[in-house]
């Protein structure tokens, strides 16, 4: 009888926990037996040299409406979101030194939580580890990767750095956080690291024959796409395991020069690119789920040569550059349709858009 009462009590507690989840700003990956799904809505954030701005996101039309701002923010050199906590990070040179500003967000509310002043103005990019343990920046010169620990309150403390010989202007974590891929300033010009709790160990080098512009990983971490000045390559990572990027492992996939793969759909079926040689274009490749090979399926003449980012629901693609952005709808088959002409935000040196979910 006592055992039965304990079992009933446990079930009731689990049901209550599922019905009334913690009031945090991020979406849990699962709920009890998949039976209870708290409703969440996405909010968008744009930042640049003259502020950080919050927007509501219309899931039906893709329209953004400004609902908040923080004028004192400077995101000239990078804007990133914490993977699962309501914090944004901006990187910029302030007073002659690069500084990371940490902002607490709650829908349209943006407040400065803390900041870290770095030793010089040679940092580039902000790359949070998917687990939220730390974020990585490129530092060149002296050419190294620098990691800062992300504390529970979003603040940062120095964690570790790699040895000389690495620059991180174009970088990405695999989605499982086990590997880090980064541009290198010389030959070989692309590198892979195994990521530990407090270390990043070099695994392999590759010279893709040209300057690396972007690196993206598929959601299942099986494929990595490296875009360069003249071409792009797909690498199979062997179900997320480390691979030495040998010349035999890469396959050229680009139909145009200066075509940059910037974003992968949430379901891993499509890769989105911006292309700026002989006219601006934004388009879609379908991804072969067995090999990672790409097939072009959509190409739309675009006004901007920006940086494409897909919305978390996979329904809209936002291309941002300078002080503007334009929006494309994405069909279930990956076809793009422009839904807005370029919209001027007034945000100078604008960074690619980021999204964050909040419970309704």
Order of alpha helices (4+ residues) and beta strands (2+ residues): alpha-beta-beta-beta-beta-beta-beta-beta-beta-beta-beta-beta-beta-beta-beta-beta-beta-beta-beta-beta-beta-beta-beta-beta-beta-beta-beta-beta-beta-beta
